[in-house]
Amino acid sequence: MTKIMIVNTNTDYFGNSETPTGLWLSELVHFYDEFKNTNVKIDIFNITGGQTPIDPVNLNLLMLDKMTKMYYRNERFMDLLHYCQPIDQAQPENYDTIYFTGGHGVMYDFPENKYIQNAVNIIYNKGGIVSAVCRGIAALLNVIDTNGNYFLQNKKITGFSNIEEVLARRDSLVPFHLQNEIIQRGAIYHFNGIPFTPNLEVEGRLITGQNPQSPSKVAKAVRKHLL
C-alpha cells in the first residue's frame, strides 16, 4: 500500500506575541482530499503530538472555502488533528511521500527539527517524494544531504514570497522571510508575480507549492508520481 505522511505545526502564537497562528487548514485538506478515493494511506503527524492549532484567520468567513469548511465540520477528520502522532514516533522508512503543510506556526517548529530532517533524507534517498506548500517549505531549509550540502541547493523550488508576506500583514511578526532563506540555501527560487495565485514547482521528486492557493496542485503532482 502506498503511504503518505503529513506533518503539521504545534505552534499557536507568533513567538512571544499575543497574535495567534497555527496550521493553515486549507493547505492540509486540499491535499488530503485528492487521495480520499484512492488506495493511499495517509498518517498525520505534528511536532509534539496531540492538538494541532489552527490559524483563526483561516477560519473566518472570507477565508473558509467550501471544502475546508466541510472538513472542519467533520468530527472524525478533526479528531485526527486533535490526537496527532508526534513526529519523533514516525517511521519514515515506511512512507513513499512526506508532505509539509503551512501556516506561520511552522516557521518556529519546523526548521530545526531533527526528526523532520531525518524523515526528508530517508524518504528522498529511498526514491520517495518530498513535498511542501507555502511556509511548509521551512521544513526543508536546514536539511543536509548525504554529501554535506543543503538539500535545497541547486533545486528549483517555490514558497511563500516576500510580497505575499507583506500583503498578509505578517511581515513584522515572522521570525524570518522564507523567500530570502530559500535563496540563501542555494535553491533556484521561482514565484508567481501575481500574489496569491496558484504556483507549482516540480524538481524531480521534490514538489513545492507557493501559497495557500497551491496545495491541490501539489497533491495532483504527487498523485501523478505515485499512482
C-alpha positions as CSV (number, residue, x, y, z in Angstrom):
1,M,0.0,0.0,0.0
2,T,1.2,3.5,-0.9
3,K,1.7,5.6,2.3
4,I,1.9,9.4,2.8
5,M,2.9,11.1,6.0
6,I,1.7,14.7,6.5
7,V,3.4,16.9,9.1
8,N,1.7,19.9,10.8
9,T,2.8,22.5,13.3
10,N,2.2,22.7,17.0
11,T,2.9,26.4,17.4
12,D,-0.1,28.5,18.2
13,Y,1.4,32.0,18.6
14,F,4.0,34.2,16.9
15,G,7.0,33.9,19.2
16,N,6.2,35.7,22.4
17,S,3.4,37.8,21.0
18,E,-0.3,37.6,21.7
19,T,-1.1,37.1,18.0
20,P,-2.4,33.5,17.3
21,T,-1.2,31.3,14.5
22,G,-1.1,27.6,13.7
23,L,-1.9,25.3,10.8
24,W,-3.4,26.9,7.7
25,L,-6.2,24.2,7.5
26,S,-6.9,24.6,3.8
27,E,-3.4,23.6,3.0
28,L,-4.0,20.3,4.7
29,V,-7.5,19.5,3.4
30,H,-7.0,20.4,-0.2
31,F,-4.0,18.0,-0.3
32,Y,-5.7,15.3,1.8
33,D,-8.9,15.3,-0.3
34,E,-7.0,14.4,-3.5
35,F,-6.4,10.9,-2.1
36,K,-9.7,10.2,-0.5
37,N,-10.9,7.6,-3.1
38,T,-7.5,6.0,-3.7
39,N,-5.6,3.1,-2.3
40,V,-3.3,5.6,-0.4
41,K,-3.0,5.6,3.4
42,I,-2.3,8.9,5.0
43,D,-1.0,9.4,8.5
44,I,-1.0,12.8,10.1
45,F,1.8,14.0,12.5
46,N,2.7,17.2,14.2
47,I,5.8,18.1,16.2
48,T,4.9,17.1,19.8
49,G,1.7,15.1,19.3
50,G,-1.8,15.9,20.4
51,Q,-3.7,19.0,19.4
52,T,-2.9,20.8,16.2
53,P,-3.7,24.5,16.5
54,I,-5.5,26.1,13.5
55,D,-4.8,29.7,12.5
56,P,-8.1,31.6,13.3
57,V,-7.7,33.8,10.2
58,N,-8.1,30.7,8.1
59,L,-11.5,30.1,9.8
60,N,-13.1,33.4,9.1
61,L,-15.8,33.7,6.5
62,L,-13.7,35.4,3.9
63,M,-11.0,32.6,4.1
64,L,-13.0,29.5,4.8
65,D,-13.7,27.9,1.4
66,K,-16.3,25.2,0.9
67,M,-14.0,22.2,1.1
68,T,-12.2,23.4,4.1
69,K,-15.5,24.2,5.9
70,M,-16.7,20.6,5.1
71,Y,-13.6,19.1,6.7
72,Y,-13.7,21.5,9.6
73,R,-17.2,20.3,10.4
74,N,-16.3,16.7,10.1
75,E,-15.7,15.5,13.7
76,R,-14.0,12.3,12.5
77,F,-11.5,14.2,10.5
78,M,-10.9,16.9,13.1
79,D,-10.2,14.1,15.6
80,L,-7.1,13.3,13.5
81,L,-5.9,16.8,14.3
82,H,-6.9,16.7,18.0
83,Y,-4.9,13.5,18.5
84,C,-1.9,13.7,16.2
85,Q,1.0,11.4,16.4
86,P,4.3,13.1,17.3
87,I,7.0,13.3,14.6
88,D,9.5,11.6,16.8
89,Q,7.4,8.4,16.7
90,A,7.2,8.3,12.9
91,Q,8.9,5.6,10.9
92,P,9.7,7.4,7.7
93,E,11.2,4.3,6.0
94,N,7.6,3.1,5.8
95,Y,6.4,6.0,3.7
96,D,6.5,6.9,0.0
97,T,5.9,10.6,0.4
98,I,6.2,13.3,3.0
99,Y,4.1,16.5,2.8
100,F,4.6,19.6,4.9
101,T,1.6,21.9,5.5
102,G,2.0,25.6,6.1
103,G,0.7,28.3,8.4
104,H,3.0,30.6,10.2
105,G,3.5,28.2,13.1
106,V,5.8,26.0,11.0
107,M,8.3,28.8,10.9
108,Y,9.0,28.2,14.6
109,D,9.0,24.5,14.9
110,F,9.9,23.0,11.5
111,P,13.4,24.4,10.6
112,E,15.5,22.9,13.4
113,N,13.6,19.7,14.0
114,K,16.0,16.8,13.6
115,Y,13.1,14.3,13.1
116,I,11.8,16.2,10.2
117,Q,15.3,16.4,8.7
118,N,15.8,12.7,9.1
119,A,12.5,11.9,7.5
120,V,13.2,14.0,4.5
121,N,16.5,12.3,3.8
122,I,15.2,8.8,4.4
123,I,12.2,9.2,2.1
124,Y,14.0,11.1,-0.6
125,N,17.0,8.8,-0.6
126,K,14.9,5.7,-1.0
127,G,13.2,7.1,-4.0
128,G,10.2,8.8,-2.4
129,I,8.7,12.2,-2.8
130,V,9.3,15.2,-0.7
131,S,6.5,17.8,-0.9
132,A,5.5,21.0,0.8
133,V,3.4,24.1,0.4
134,C,3.6,27.8,1.3
135,R,5.6,28.3,4.6
136,G,5.8,24.5,5.0
137,I,8.9,24.7,2.8
138,A,10.6,25.9,6.1
139,A,10.9,22.2,6.9
140,L,13.5,21.9,4.2
141,L,15.7,24.9,4.9
142,N,18.2,23.1,7.2
143,V,18.1,19.6,5.8
144,I,21.7,18.5,4.9
145,D,22.1,15.7,2.3
146,T,24.5,12.8,2.3
147,N,27.1,15.0,0.6
148,G,27.1,17.6,3.3
149,N,25.2,20.2,1.2
150,Y,21.8,21.8,1.8
151,F,19.1,19.6,0.4
152,L,17.7,22.6,-1.4
153,Q,21.0,23.6,-3.1
154,N,20.6,23.9,-6.9
155,K,17.0,22.6,-6.8
156,K,14.0,24.5,-8.3
157,I,11.6,25.4,-5.6
158,T,8.8,27.8,-4.7
159,G,7.4,29.0,-1.4
160,F,5.6,32.0,0.2
161,S,7.0,35.2,-1.3
162,N,8.1,38.3,0.5
163,I,5.4,40.4,-1.2
164,E,2.7,37.9,-0.1
165,E,4.0,38.1,3.5
166,V,3.6,41.9,3.3
167,L,0.1,41.6,1.9
168,A,-0.8,39.1,4.6
169,R,0.2,41.7,7.2
170,R,2.5,39.4,9.0
171,D,5.7,40.8,7.7
172,S,6.7,42.3,11.0
173,L,5.8,39.3,13.0
174,V,7.6,36.4,11.2
175,P,11.0,35.2,12.6
176,F,12.4,35.2,9.1
177,H,11.4,35.7,5.4
178,L,11.1,32.4,3.7
179,Q,11.9,33.7,0.2
180,N,15.3,35.1,1.5
181,E,16.1,31.9,3.4
182,I,15.4,29.7,0.4
183,I,17.7,31.7,-1.8
184,Q,20.4,31.7,0.9
185,R,20.4,27.8,0.8
186,G,21.4,28.0,-2.9
187,A,18.0,27.0,-4.3
188,I,16.6,28.2,-7.6
189,Y,13.6,30.1,-6.3
190,H,10.6,30.8,-8.6
191,F,7.4,32.5,-7.7
192,N,4.3,33.8,-9.4
193,G,4.4,37.5,-9.8
194,I,0.7,37.8,-9.2
195,P,0.4,37.3,-5.4
196,F,-2.0,34.6,-4.0
197,T,-2.4,32.8,-7.3
198,P,-1.5,29.1,-7.6
199,N,2.0,28.1,-8.4
200,L,3.8,24.8,-8.6
201,E,7.4,23.7,-9.0
202,V,8.4,20.1,-9.7
203,E,12.1,19.2,-9.4
204,G,12.0,15.5,-9.9
205,R,10.8,14.1,-6.6
206,L,10.8,17.5,-4.9
207,I,7.3,19.1,-5.3
208,T,6.5,22.5,-3.8
209,G,3.6,25.0,-3.9
210,Q,3.9,28.7,-3.4
211,N,0.9,29.7,-1.3
212,P,-2.5,28.7,0.2
213,Q,-3.9,28.6,-3.3
214,S,-1.4,25.8,-4.3
215,P,-2.0,22.6,-2.2
216,S,-4.3,21.0,-4.7
217,K,-1.7,21.4,-7.4
218,V,0.9,19.9,-5.2
219,A,-1.4,17.0,-4.4
220,K,-2.1,16.4,-8.1
221,A,1.6,16.4,-8.9
222,V,2.3,13.9,-6.0
223,R,-0.5,11.7,-7.2
224,K,0.8,11.7,-10.7
225,H,4.1,10.4,-9.4
226,L,2.6,7.8,-7.1
227,L,-0.3,6.3,-8.9
